[in-house]
């Protein structure tokens, strides 16, 4: 009945409360320590009285550094550090089961053929272009709503004209939003988190409405007979944008055709002709944005080309390794005949 008074076999009062698993069977105790989410503190020997204060100054820094390295190593080797993020128990439970876990994406990538890897690269680039269209449509939701309202309850003359003004506004919004997204590097990377894509999309919408505000200010200055204001470039804030050229009744730029930027003049003549065709009828601000978008499109195409080149090099190295090991397949021989 001594346990009623808080004493144990050792005669120490209240020390059994520090180790509730002390009197259990060793195998049962090991199982509970492994599976229980609550970790009980066992009775340990009192820590050593050696501290950094009791050491000379030169040894005190070495003692602190060694203690930090030991604690870091223990945290790295703990079961919680070995459990992947997919586990529902980040405290380290069932770490022995998760030690053999492999993600499904890693398994699929390891079993993909060369043709499937090539299709993944090309499909990723196409999907990125499709995402630009979807993001531009999301940013032009107000213009789409204006078209819907025009068809539903607009003026009779507007509906007879098939809401031409609203459709023209939506078309410009969509084209400019797509240009801003390309110019801001929406095509440049395929592995970034969705939060970054959302930030680029919001920034593109901000730049588009800033451009509309600047155009409205220019028109107000023209109507009032005041000097036309100049604004910083939307894409390169350290540069001053050119004065907005006068547009004719068709809305196209009446200024003289300008040469391509220096980084685009090095392209093939056929490609330069296509780029000049895209720049026709654009104002100075729109031309600058379109040039930046074209440069980013070319950079994204270079990234895709580099990925395809690396894929072919990896395939060629694997083929040569199989040939050196005497494990050349029939597909390898056929590819060698046709120069693949």
BAKOLLUM-313493 format. One record per atom (N, C-alpha, C): residue in three letters; x, y, z. Coordinates in steps of 0.1 Angstrom, whole numbers, plus 5000, padded with zeros to 4 digits. Example, Ala and Ser with C-alpha at 12.3 -4.5 7.8 and 13.67 -1.06 7.14 Angstrom:
BEGIN
ALA513249435078
ALA512349555078
ALA513249675078
SER512849785071
SER513749895071
SER512950005079
! end
This chain:
BEGIN
UNK500849885000
UNK500050005000
UNK500950135000
UNK502150114998
UNK503050224998
UNK502850324987
UNK502250274976
UNK501950364964
UNK500950464967
UNK500150444978
UNK499150544981
UNK499750664987
UNK500950654992
UNK501650774998
UNK502650834989
UNK502650784976
UNK503550854966
UNK504950804967
UNK505250684972
UNK506650634973
UNK506850524964
UNK508050494960
UNK508350384951
UNK509250284958
UNK509850194949
UNK510650094955
UNK511950154960
UNK512350254954
UNK513650314957
UNK513550404969
UNK512350424974
UNK512150504986
UNK512150654983
UNK512150694971
UNK512150834967
UNK510650874965
UNK510250984972
UNK508851024972
UNK508551104959
UNK507551054951
UNK507051124940
UNK507851104927
UNK508951024927
UNK509751014915
UNK509150924905
UNK508150834909
UNK507550744899
UNK506650824890
UNK506250944893
UNK505351014884
UNK506151074872
UNK507451074874
UNK508251124862
UNK508451014852
UNK508250884855
UNK508450774845
UNK507250684847
UNK506150704841
UNK504950614843
UNK505150474836
UNK506150464828
UNK506350334821
UNK507450254827
UNK507950294839
UNK509150234845
UNK508850084849
UNK507650054854
UNK507449914859
UNK506849824849
UNK506749864836
UNK506149784825
UNK507149684820
UNK506649584813
UNK507549494806
UNK508349564796
UNK509649534794
UNK510549614784
UNK509949604770
UNK509449494765
UNK508849494752
UNK507649574750
UNK506749574761
UNK505549654760
UNK505949804761
UNK506949834769
UNK507349974770
UNK507950024757
UNK508749944750
UNK509349984737
UNK508250004727
UNK507149924727
UNK506049944718
UNK505350074720
UNK505050104733
UNK504350224737
UNK505150344733
UNK506450344735
UNK507350454732
UNK507350484717
UNK507150374709
UNK507250384694
UNK505950434688
UNK504850394694
UNK503550414687
UNK502750534694
UNK503050564706
UNK502250664713
UNK502650804708
UNK501650894705
UNK501951024701
UNK502551114713
UNK502251074725
UNK502751144737
UNK504051084742
UNK505051164743
UNK506351114747
UNK506551154762
UNK506751044770
UNK506951064784
UNK508451084787
UNK508751174796
UNK510051194800
UNK510451094811
UNK511551014808
UNK511950914818
UNK512950984828
UNK513150914839
UNK514050954849
UNK515450944844
UNK516151054843
UNK517551044838
UNK518451104849
UNK519751074846
UNK520751124855
UNK520751274854
UNK521151344865
UNK521151494864
UNK522251534854
UNK521951644846
UNK522951684836
UNK524251724842
UNK525251724834
UNK526551754839
UNK526651904843
UNK527451934853
UNK527552074857
UNK528452154848
UNK529052094837
UNK529952154828
UNK529152254819
UNK529352374820
UNK528752474812
UNK529752564806
UNK529352654797
UNK530252744790
UNK530752844800
UNK530052874811
UNK530452974821
UNK531652924829
UNK531652784831
UNK532752724839
UNK533952694831
UNK534052734818
UNK535152704810
UNK535952834806
UNK537152824802
UNK537852944798
UNK537252994785
UNK537553124782
UNK536853184770
UNK537153104757
UNK538353054755
UNK538652984743
UNK537852854742
UNK537752784753
UNK537052654752
UNK535452674753
UNK535052794757
UNK533552814758
UNK532952824744
UNK533652884735
UNK533052894721
UNK533052754715
UNK534152674717
UNK534152544711
UNK533052454717
UNK532852474730
UNK531752394737
UNK530352434731
UNK530152564729
UNK528852604724
UNK528652554709
UNK529752564701
UNK529652514688
UNK529352364687
UNK530052284695
UNK529852144696
UNK528452114700
UNK527852184710
UNK526452164714
UNK525452194703
UNK525752294695
UNK524852334684
UNK524852224673
UNK526052174670
UNK526252074660
UNK525551944664
UNK525651914677
UNK524951784682
UNK523451794681
UNK522951914685
UNK521451934685
UNK520951924670
UNK521751984661
UNK521351984647
UNK521351844641
UNK522351774645
UNK522451634640
UNK521351544646
UNK520951574658
UNK519851494664
UNK518551524657
UNK518351654654
UNK517151694648
UNK517051634634
UNK518251624627
UNK518251574613
UNK517951424613
UNK518451354623
UNK518351204624
UNK517051164631
UNK516251254636
UNK515051224642
UNK514051164633
UNK513151074637
UNK512151014628
UNK511251124621
UNK510951234628
UNK510151334622
UNK510751394609
UNK512151404609
UNK512751454597
UNK512751364585
UNK512551234588
UNK512551134577
UNK511151104571
UNK510151164578
UNK508751134573
UNK508451234562
UNK507951194550
UNK507551284539
UNK506351374543
UNK506151474535
UNK505051564537
UNK503651494535
UNK503651384528
UNK502351314526
UNK501851244538
UNK502651224548
UNK502251154560
UNK501351234569
UNK500351174575
UNK499451244583
UNK499951264598
UNK501051204600
UNK501751214614
UNK503151264612
UNK503251404612
UNK504551464611
UNK505451444623
UNK504951384634
UNK505751364646
UNK506751244644
UNK506651174633
UNK507651064631
UNK507050924633
UNK505750914636
UNK505150784637
UNK505150714623
UNK505250584624
UNK505250494612
UNK506350534602
UNK507450594607
UNK508550624598
UNK509150504592
UNK509150394598
UNK509750274592
UNK508850224580
UNK507650264579
UNK506750234567
UNK507050334556
UNK507150464560
UNK507350564550
UNK508750564544
UNK509650484550
UNK511050484545
UNK511150424531
UNK510250344527
UNK510250284514
UNK509250354504
UNK508750464509
UNK507750534500
UNK508350614489
UNK507750604477
UNK508150674465
UNK506850744459
UNK507050864456
UNK505950944450
UNK505550884437
UNK504250894434
UNK503650844421
UNK504350914409
UNK504551044410
UNK505151114399
UNK506551064396
UNK507351024407
UNK508650974405
UNK508650834398
UNK507650754402
UNK507550624396
UNK507150634381
UNK506250724378
UNK505850744365
UNK506950794356
UNK507750894361
UNK508850944353
UNK509950844351
UNK510150754360
UNK511150654359
UNK510750544348
UNK509450524346
UNK508950424337
UNK508550484324
UNK508650614321
UNK508250674309
UNK509250644298
UNK508750624286
UNK509650604274
UNK510150744269
UNK511150734260
UNK511650864255
UNK510550944247
UNK509750874240
UNK508650944233
UNK507651014243
UNK507350944254
UNK506451014264
UNK507151134270
UNK508451124273
UNK509151244279
UNK509151354269
UNK509351324256
UNK509251434246
UNK507951494245
UNK506851414245
UNK505551464245
UNK505151554257
UNK505751514269
UNK505451594281
UNK506051734279
UNK507251744273
UNK507851874271
UNK506951964262
UNK506551904251
UNK505851974241
UNK504452014246
UNK503751914253
UNK502451944258
UNK502552044270
UNK503652044277
UNK503752144287
UNK503852284281
UNK504552304270
UNK504552434264
UNK503252474258
UNK502552384252
UNK501152414247
UNK500252444258
UNK500252374269
UNK499452404280
UNK499652534286
UNK500952574286
UNK501352714291
UNK500652824283
UNK500652804269
UNK500052894261
UNK498552904263
UNK497952784265
UNK496452784268
UNK496152854281
UNK497052844291
UNK496852904304
UNK496953064302
UNK497753104293
UNK497753254290
UNK496353304286
UNK495753224277
UNK494453264272
UNK493353264283
UNK493453154292
UNK492453154303
UNK492753264313
UNK493953294316
UNK494253404325
UNK493853544319
UNK494053564306
UNK493553684299
UNK492053694300
UNK491353584298
UNK489853584299
UNK489453624313
UNK490153574323
UNK489753604337
UNK489953754340
UNK491053814335
UNK491253954337
UNK490354044329
UNK489753994319
UNK488754064311
UNK487254034314
UNK487053994326
UNK485753954330
UNK484754064330
UNK485154184333
UNK484254304333
UNK483854334319
UNK484754324309
UNK484454344295
UNK483454244290
UNK483654114294
UNK482654014290
UNK481254044296
UNK481254094308
UNK479954124315
UNK479354244307
UNK480154334303
UNK479554454295
UNK478954404282
UNK479554304275
UNK478954254263
UNK477654184266
UNK477654104277
UNK476354034281
UNK475254134284
UNK475554234292
UNK474554334295
UNK474054414283
UNK474954434273
UNK474554504261
UNK473554424253
UNK473754294252
UNK472854204245
UNK471554184253
UNK471654194266
UNK470454174274
UNK469554294275
UNK470154404279
UNK469354524282
UNK469954654276
UNK470754644265
UNK471354754259
UNK470454834251
UNK470954944245
UNK470155024236
UNK469854944223
UNK468754994216
UNK468354914204
UNK469454934194
UNK470055054192
UNK471055074182
UNK472254994185
UNK472654984197
UNK473854904201
UNK473654754198
UNK472454704201
UNK472154564198
UNK472054544183
UNK471554644175
UNK471554624160
UNK472954624155
UNK473854694161
UNK475254694157
UNK476054574163
UNK475354484170
UNK475954364176
UNK476954404187
UNK476654514194
UNK477454564205
UNK478954574201
UNK479154644190
UNK480454654183
UNK481454724193
UNK481054834200
UNK481954894209
UNK482354804220
UNK481454734226
UNK481854644237
UNK482654534232
UNK482354474221
UNK483254364216
UNK484654414212
UNK484754544207
UNK486054594204
UNK486854614217
UNK486154664227
UNK486854684240
UNK487354554246
UNK486454444245
UNK486954314250
UNK488054264242
UNK488054274229
UNK489054224220
UNK490454284224
UNK490454424226
UNK491654484229
UNK492154444243
UNK491254434253
UNK491554384266
UNK492254244265
UNK491654154258
UNK492154024257
UNK493554024251
UNK493754094240
UNK495054094233
UNK496154164242
UNK495754274249
UNK496754334257
UNK497154254270
UNK496154194275
UNK496354114287
UNK497353994283
UNK497053934272
UNK497953824267
UNK499353874265
UNK499553994259
UNK500854054257
UNK501554084270
UNK500754134280
UNK501354164293
UNK501854034300
UNK501053934299
UNK501353804305
UNK502653744299
UNK502753754286
UNK503953704279
UNK505153794283
UNK504953924283
UNK506054014286
UNK506553994300
UNK505753954310
UNK506153944324
UNK506653804326
UNK506753724316
UNK507453594318
UNK506553474322
UNK505253484318
UNK504353374321
UNK504653244315
UNK505453254303
UNK505853134296
UNK507153074300
UNK507853144309
UNK509253114311
UNK509552994319
UNK508652964328
UNK508952854338
UNK507652764339
UNK507852634340
UNK506752544341
UNK506652474355
UNK507552494364
UNK507652434376
UNK507352524388
UNK507052644386
UNK506852734397
UNK505552714403
UNK505352754416
UNK504052734423
UNK502952824417
UNK501652784419
UNK500552854414
UNK500453004419
UNK501053024431
UNK500953154437
UNK501753254428
UNK502853214423
UNK503653304414
UNK502853334401
UNK502253234395
UNK501353264384
UNK500253364386
UNK499653344398
UNK498553434402
UNK499053584404
UNK500253594409
UNK500853724411
UNK501153794397
UNK501653714388
UNK501953764374
UNK500653804368
UNK499553724369
UNK498253754363
UNK497753884369
UNK497853904382
UNK497354024389
UNK498154144384
UNK499454134383
UNK500254244379
UNK499954284364
UNK499754184356
UNK499354214342
UNK498054294341
UNK497054254349
UNK495854334350
UNK496054474355
UNK496954494365
UNK497254624370
UNK497954714359
UNK498854654352
UNK499554734341
UNK498554774330
UNK497554684327
UNK496654714316
UNK495754834320
UNK495254834332
UNK494354944337
UNK495255074339
UNK496455054342
UNK497355174343
UNK497555234329
UNK497655154319
UNK497755194305
UNK496555274301
UNK495355214305
UNK494055284301
UNK494055424308
UNK494455434320
UNK494455564327
UNK495355664320
UNK496555614316
UNK497455704309
UNK496855754296
UNK496255664289
UNK495655704276
UNK494455804278
UNK493755784289
UNK492655884292
UNK493256014295
UNK494356024303
UNK494956144306
UNK495556214294
UNK496056144284
UNK496556204272
UNK495456264264
UNK494256194263
UNK493156244256
UNK492556374262
UNK492556374276
UNK492056494283
UNK493056604280
UNK494356584280
UNK495256694277
UNK495156744263
UNK494856654254
UNK494656694240
UNK493456784239
UNK492356744245
UNK491156814244
UNK491256954251
UNK492056964261
UNK492157084268
UNK493257174262
UNK493957124252
UNK495057204246
UNK496257214255
UNK496457114264
UNK497657114272
UNK498757024267
UNK500057044271
UNK501056954266
UNK500756814270
UNK501156724261
UNK500856584263
UNK501856534274
UNK501356474284
UNK502256424295
UNK502956294290
UNK504156274296
UNK504956154294
UNK504856074307
UNK504955944305
UNK504855844316
UNK506055744316
UNK506355694327
UNK507455584327
UNK506955464319
UNK507855394313
UNK507455274306
UNK506755174315
UNK505755104310
UNK505055004318
UNK505854884321
UNK506654844311
UNK507454724313
UNK508854754319
UNK509454864315
UNK510754914320
UNK510555044327
UNK510255054340
UNK509955184346
UNK511055284346
UNK512355244344
UNK513455334344
UNK513455414330
UNK512755364321
UNK512655434308
UNK511455514307
UNK511555624298
UNK510355714296
UNK509755664283
UNK508455644283
UNK507755604271
UNK507655714261
UNK507555674249
UNK507555784238
UNK506155844238
UNK506055964232
UNK504756024232
UNK503855944223
UNK502555934228
UNK501655854220
UNK501355914207
UNK501655834196
UNK501455894182
UNK499955914179
UNK499656004170
UNK498356024166
UNK497755914158
UNK496555864161
UNK495955754154
UNK494955804144
UNK494755744133
UNK493755784123
UNK492355724127
UNK491455744119
UNK490055704122
UNK489855554124
UNK490755484118
UNK490655334119
UNK491255284132
UNK491855374139
UNK492455334152
UNK493855274151
UNK494455274139
UNK495755224137
UNK496855334138
UNK498055284140
UNK499155384142
UNK499555434128
UNK499555564127
UNK499955624114
UNK501455664114
UNK502155624124
UNK503655664124
UNK504355574114
UNK505655614112
UNK506455534102
UNK506855404109
UNK506955304101
UNK507355174106
UNK508855174112
UNK509055124124
UNK510355134130
UNK510954994129
UNK512354994130
UNK513054864130
UNK512854784142
UNK513154664141
UNK513054574153
UNK514154604163
UNK513954564176
UNK515054584185
UNK516254494181
UNK517354534188
UNK518654474184
UNK518654324186
UNK517954274197
UNK518054134200
UNK517154054190
UNK516254114183
UNK515354054173
UNK515854064159
UNK516754154156
UNK517254174143
UNK518154054139
UNK518653974148
UNK519553864145
UNK518753744140
UNK517453744140
UNK516653624136
UNK516653614121
UNK516053504116
UNK516053474102
UNK515053574095
UNK515253604082
UNK514453694076
UNK512953654076
UNK512653534075
UNK511253484075
UNK510653514088
UNK511353494099
UNK510853514113
UNK510653664115
UNK511653744110
UNK511553894112
UNK510353944104
UNK510053884093
UNK508853934085
UNK507553904093
UNK507453794100
UNK506353764108
UNK506253854120
UNK507353884126
UNK507353974137
UNK506954124133
UNK507454164122
UNK507054294117
UNK505554304114
UNK504954194109
UNK503554184107
UNK502754204120
UNK503254144130
UNK502554154143
UNK502654294149
UNK503654374145
UNK503854504151
UNK503154614143
UNK502554574132
UNK501854674123
UNK500554724130
UNK500354854129
UNK499154914135
UNK499054924150
UNK500254924157
UNK500254934171
UNK500855074175
UNK500355124186
UNK500855244191
UNK502255224198
UNK502855334202
UNK504155324208
UNK504155234220
UNK503155254229
UNK503055174241
UNK502855024238
UNK501855004229
UNK501554864225
UNK502754794218
UNK503454874210
UNK504654814203
UNK505654774213
UNK505954854223
UNK506954824233
UNK506554694240
UNK505254684244
UNK504854564251
UNK504954434242
UNK504554454229
UNK504554344220
UNK505954294217
UNK506954394216
UNK508354354214
UNK508854274226
UNK508454314238
UNK508954244250
UNK508254104251
UNK506954094247
UNK506353964246
UNK506953874236
UNK507353924224
UNK508053844214
UNK509353794220
UNK510053884226
UNK511353844232
UNK511253724242
UNK510153734251
UNK509953634261
UNK509453504254
UNK508653514243
UNK508253394236
UNK509453324230
UNK510453404225
UNK511653334219
UNK512453274230
UNK512553344242
UNK513253284253
UNK512653154258
UNK511253154258
UNK510553034263
UNK510852924253
UNK510852954240
UNK511152854229
UNK512552794231
UNK513452884234
UNK514852834237
UNK514952744248
UNK514152764259
UNK514152674270
UNK513552544266
UNK512452544258
UNK511952414254
UNK512952344245
UNK513652414236
UNK514652354227
UNK515752294235
UNK516152364246
UNK517252314255
UNK516752184262
UNK515552174266
UNK515052054273
UNK514951944263
UNK514551964250
UNK514551864240
UNK515951814237
UNK516951904236
UNK518351864234
UNK518851784245
UNK518551824257
UNK519051744269
UNK518451604269
UNK517151594265
UNK516451464264
UNK517151374254
UNK517451434242
UNK518051354232
UNK519451304236
UNK520251394243
UNK521551354248
UNK521451244258
UNK520451254267
UNK520251154277
UNK519951024270
UNK519051024260
UNK518750904253
UNK519950844246
UNK520750934240
UNK521950884233
UNK522950824242
UNK523150884254
UNK524050824264
UNK523550694269
UNK522250674272
UNK521750544276
UNK521850444265
UNK521750484253
UNK521850384242
UNK523350334241
UNK524250434242
UNK525650394241
UNK526050304253
UNK525450334265
UNK525750254276
UNK525250114275
UNK524050094269
UNK523549964267
UNK524349884256
UNK524849964246
UNK525749894236
UNK527049854242
UNK527649934250
UNK528949894257
UNK528749774266
UNK527549764272
UNK527349654281
UNK526849524274
UNK526649534261
UNK526149424253
UNK524649404255
UNK523849504259
UNK522449494261
UNK521649574251
UNK522249594239
UNK521549674229
UNK520249604225
UNK519149684224
UNK517849634220
UNK517649644205
UNK516549584201
UNK516249594186
UNK515949734182
UNK515249804191
UNK514949944188
UNK516150034187
UNK517250004195
UNK518450074194
UNK519150044180
UNK519049924175
UNK519649894162
UNK518949964151
UNK517549964152
UNK516850024141
UNK517050174141
UNK517150234153
UNK517450374154
UNK518850414149
UNK519850324150
UNK521150344145
UNK521150334130
UNK520350244124
UNK520250244109
UNK519650364103
UNK518750434110
UNK518050554104
UNK518750674110
UNK519750664118
UNK520450784123
UNK519750854134
UNK518950774142
UNK518250844153
UNK519150844166
! end
